[in-house]
């Protein structure tokens, strides 16, 4: 199945505006995954972030997937679609028989037949992933893949902003506790 034309410049602009208008990462992730599922007419979408302590991918937001699938177990960076060694998208056009899935039986039970996984990286370091799930075999168009790759750059910048903003707020709160007159 081809998906030409489901993400165009206008839809991409809407999604990017959503990224930059969000007040926190959870809201951003929820809105972006919802927009992607609707625009691309796919089964689901997830934004995952790397937990630096465990090297596992944790769900920031997801749309269209069951709670059972989302909670299937830890998503290990080195076993989950090989993101640790790839700074390029991983496209599984048909999950049946693929050896690149960490939980192939869970994907089959969920009705997932294809996955597009794009790393979210910052300066060459993977900080997360954007995943698109389809219920049938699927070959994503080159145009849509380009838009999604650009989106992962935007998501990386937004996630960095949210992290830096949290550090600044913590520092401000600490300074307020130490010496309220400084501010």
N, C-alpha and C positions, 0 to 999 in steps of 0.2 A: 504494500500500500504506500503510495506516495502522499506527502502532505504539503505539496507546493501551495504557497499562497495563504497558509493558515497564520503565519506570522509575517506581517509586512511592516513597513516603516511606521505606520500609524499605531499599530498594536505594540510594536517595540517601544515607541515613545511613551505610550501609556504605562507600560510595565516599568520603564526606567524612571518615569516621574513618580511612580508608586514607591520605588526603592528610595529615592531621594527625599520624598515627603514624609516618610515613616518616622515615628517618634522613638521606636525601639525595634530591636531585631526580630522579636516574635511577631509583632504586627506586620513588619515588612515581609517576613517569610510567608506568613499566612496569606497576605494579599497577593504576593507574587505567585505562589503556587496555585492559588485559585484562578488568577488571570491566565496562567499558562495552560491549565487543564481546559479552561473554557476556550481559549484561543486556538489551541492545537487539537482540540477534540480527542484527547487521550484519556487513558484510564486514570492516571495519577501523576503527581509530581512531588518531589521532596527536596528540601534544602537541608543538607547535613553539614555539621561543623566538626572539626577535629578537636578532641579533648587532648591537650598537650600532655597531660599526665598519664593517660591510658593508651594514647595513639588509636583510639576508637572514634568512629564517626557517630555523632549524636544527632538526633533529629531536632532541627530548629523548627521546621514547619513541614506539614505534609497535607496533601489534598487528594481525595479519591481512593485512598488505601484503607483497608480495615485495621482496626486496633490490633487484631491478632498478628497481622503482617508487620505492622510498625513495631510491635513488641516481640518480634521473633527471636531476638537475642542480640548480643553485641555485634556491631558491624566493625570488623577489624580492618584497618587501613591496608595491611599487607595481604589480606585475603579477599577483600571486597572489591571485585572488578579491577584489581591490580592498580589502584590509584597511586600508591606510593612510588611506583616506578614510571608513571605516565603523567606528563603535563599536557597531554592531548586527550581529546574525548575518546571514550571507549564506547563503541556501538555494538550492541548485541542484537542483530536483526531478528533472530529467533532463539529463544531461551531453551527450547527443546534440544537436549543433547549438548548444550554448551558446558564447558568445564570452567568457565570464568565466574560462576556464581558461588557465593558463599553458602547460600541457602536455596538450592535449586528446587527442592521439594516444596518449600514454602511459596516460592514464586509460582510454581505450577498450581498449587492449591488456591492461590490468590487470583489466578487467571491472567498472570503476566506472561506475555509472549515475546516482548521485546523491551529493551532498556537502552536508553542513551544516558551515559554518565559523563558529566563534564566536571573536571576539577576546578575548584575555586582556589586560585593561588595568588599570592602576593609576593612579588620579588622572587619567583621561582620556588617558593615554599607552599605546599598544599595546606590550606586552612579549612577546606571543606569540599563539598561536591553538590552539584545540581543534578538531579536525576529525573528523567521523564520515563514513564512506564506506559506501555501500550498493551491492549488486550489481544492483539493479533500481530503476526509478523509484519515488520515495518522497516522501511528504508527512509530515513529522514532526508529531506532535500538539503542540498549544499547551502542554499540561502538560509533556511531555518537554522542549520547548524552554525552558520556565521553569526546570526543574530543571538543564538544561545551562548556562543563563545564570548561575544561582546557583553552579554548580560552577566556572565560569570565575573568579568572584570569589574563591572559596576557593583556586583554583590561583594566582591573582595574589598573594594574601597569602602563600601557602606559598613561592612563588618569591622574593618579597621577603625572607621570613625566611631562606631558604637563602643568599641573597646577603649579607645582613647578618651572618649567622653566619660565613660565610667571611671577611668583612672583620674581624670580631672575632678569629677564630682567627689570621689573618695578623698582626694587630696584637699579639696575645699572643706569637706566635712571635718577632716582631721584638724585642719588649721582653725576652723571655727571652735572646735573643742579645746584646743590648746590655748588659743588667744583670740577671743571673739573681736577684739578691737582692730585686728589686722585688716578686716574686711569691712 
